[in-house]
Amino acid sequence: MSAPIIVTAREFPAGINDPLSTLGEVRVFDASAPSESLEGATVWLGTAVDPVSAELIASFPDSLGLITNLGVGTDNVDLVAAQNKGILVSNTPVVTEDTADLTFALLLATCRRVGEAERALRADDWAGGASLMGRRVHGAKLGIIGFGAIGQAVARRAQGFAMDVSYHGPRRNSDAEEATGAAWCESLDRLLNESDIVSLNCPLTEDTRHILNANSLKRMKSEAILINTGRGPLVDEAALVVALQAGQLAGAGLDVFEFEPSVTPELLELPNVTLLPHIGSATGECRRAMVGRAFANVQTFLQSGKVLDPCTP
């Protein structure tokens, strides 16, 4: 029997390729020669920013049975097309604590205007930086949109700051409420209207795309702060720019962007926006865990035809 063929969406470092090569042949996808790249393939491996469209899935040979995503999100994969073709999809749900850490770092930096103060100091403007007044985080009302593993981890961190935490999502989670002290808010408008800080920690779906838009942003307090470490298209960036320029929001902290890796140019010019290049999982420990989990999913699939972390539409 020939060795399994694992096709990667891009060239990966040895830390990923070397373990995979113990499971079979590793081949980098060549968009200029897709048929040759995919011939006889068993597994597709990519990151959460590598699109796996219905068209690409249609081109997969019948031998390909698994799409493995290095990342917790699967919005880059057409899950329906994969299911219709009988292809399993797996992710790496091991980013919770690191992403929650980054969420809180971004929250603190934006509320306390850390980036603005640092830029002033580097520009030899001590007085200008020292005169910047941020907003207190301790005791603030935090509204979390999306209360899965990451949203709950953010709520746990908020307990250390005596924050008043509420959450909104598709369903109530009484067990999570007991564990985190967060309160269910059935109405998104009410959560936006009452929160001092809003954190987006929900997955990107057709229902959540542009969940913050021109209308919903107007529901927020003018002194409120928006934090997004979920997915960029959760926010209509054009509407966010208008809201920030008009003083409808006090600031925003963004680790993800609607058109990443491109960033809406106006965001780069606004001093009250903290910007990061999608580094929620960027710790050595987390990235190693992601690679290990992806490897385990591929290995399990090759041995049993199943995966540890199945993802469905």
Secondary structure, DSSP 4 states (H G I P E B T S, - for coil): -PPPEEEESSPPPHHHHHHHHTTSEEEE--TTSHHHHHTT--EEEEETTS-B-HHHHHHS-TT--EEEEESS--TTB-HHHHHHTT-EEE-----HHHHHHHHHHHHHHHHTTHHHHHHHHHTT-HHHHHT------TT-EEEEE--SHHHHHHHHHHHTTT-EEEEE-SS--HHHHHHH--EE---HHHHHHH-SEEEE-PPP-TTTTTSB-HHHHTTS-TT-EEEE-S-GGGB-HHHHHHHHHTTSSSEEEESS-TTTTS--HHHHH-TTEEE--S-TT-SHHHHHHHHHHHHHHHHHHHHHS--SSB---
